[in-house]
């Protein structure tokens, strides 16, 4: 069932998700089935409970349900011409702009002379308030406490009217928010400087500023039994695959959890393959990156409370692309992309190749270099593979320490860890200087990946390749690489092959992979995504309906 959405798209009304206990599933397994059934029935009755006609009863129930919360504000209003309270406005403090609430809601109601007369004649005044008095854009009527609390915690102001079992919601959102700033995780030299914030509405606005089209649709869901987090999916109608959209809606509807605090909560529930180190859903902090993906027929998932927006379906090739690639000339962009691919291979294989050569294949090294390495390793008590394991583990500790420390202390820790510790372990004879060089170059290469989640996969697989190289040399490395390639070819992202356009191979899509062809050469959108509108310059045409037999 669809209804109009205030940003111009449509909203899909979904039933509230019945939580099975959230993330602590083991505790739920120990609960008696009768107790869980009673709790669900009580919750269902609570959701369907109607608003009483007595305004004081409605306010009393709200205060009881919220535990008489200190940040619940209640403003009672007396209409002109009579004494006593006839209306009441409730809202959560710091979530509403109180000056605008007073100017656009309270004062117009107090100044109207006909409301008191209508209430005496027992006429429902909701329609008059909604259509004639309040000069704000988004006003809606609610009839049960489920809708009341949903709108209250989104920042709405609830208007209760004496003698009416319908309440009005005036959306005058306010409160402190983080300003639009340059993205931290996706820096660029050229291009827009704006990044997403923690507000879903603001993020949707930033995307709409990039794609000014009525075909950009937004559907909103509410996920999380306790947090009631708004989650939206944005797509360009006519470009996004309807099968992907239907699959995404079904997966979102099946999420049962107490709270959604970040987009990864949603990501882990909707991915195709759970047990893989490779990310199958990409995330971006830049509106221009999301807009470019929407124009290629993909779908964006916007979660309230996080600046990271998910994009589905995703392929491995997308994790090596940066929005800045399209802001430079195609020769420079092609060079940078190849550099990222090479850096990823170095970050994945360099320590294991060093261990394999030193331990099993010394004949592959030139004589002069072999003598240098042998001189460096003289007096080192550990074999090459153990040196590499120790230094990789130390570097992972150093990386985590730099990330968790305050920014003022993080730079000092990186200098101390990188220079002092590295030089000290070499002078102490614990490891050779060649291992320090290999680990340092590997670490630098791992930072080249434009998407952080891809670097995590390289960090995890690096230890597996080190183990294979320390036991079987290049033969073990070859086996692990073959298994990784087989695993990558088996991955899917919402039904799309993860290795596309290499497996399966699509020549037209190769123009935007390792290479970045000129924009005037990339006339077609990626295949398997935009079946009805494959040409970029082509305007949308409704698919032709086959005549019924």
JOVENBEL-V745855 format. One record per helix or strand of 3 or more residues. SS is the DSSP state (alpha for helix, beta for strand). FROM is the first residue (numbers start at 0). LEN is the number of residues. If there is no record, write none. Layout:
ss->SS from->FROM len->LEN
ss->SS from->FROM len->LEN
This chain:
ss->beta from->1 len->3
ss->beta from->9 len->3
ss->alpha from->24 len->5
ss->alpha from->32 len->15
ss->alpha from->54 len->11
ss->beta from->71 len->6
ss->beta from->86 len->6
ss->alpha from->97 len->14
ss->alpha from->113 len->7
ss->alpha from->125 len->8
ss->beta from->138 len->4
ss->alpha from->144 len->9
ss->beta from->156 len->5
ss->beta from->166 len->4
ss->alpha from->199 len->11
ss->beta from->215 len->8
ss->beta from->228 len->8
ss->alpha from->241 len->12
ss->alpha from->262 len->8
ss->beta from->281 len->3
ss->alpha from->286 len->9
ss->beta from->298 len->5
ss->beta from->308 len->4
ss->alpha from->315 len->5
ss->alpha from->322 len->4
ss->alpha from->329 len->30
ss->alpha from->361 len->3
ss->alpha from->366 len->10
ss->alpha from->383 len->21
ss->alpha from->406 len->21
ss->alpha from->432 len->14
ss->alpha from->451 len->21
ss->alpha from->473 len->17
ss->alpha from->506 len->5
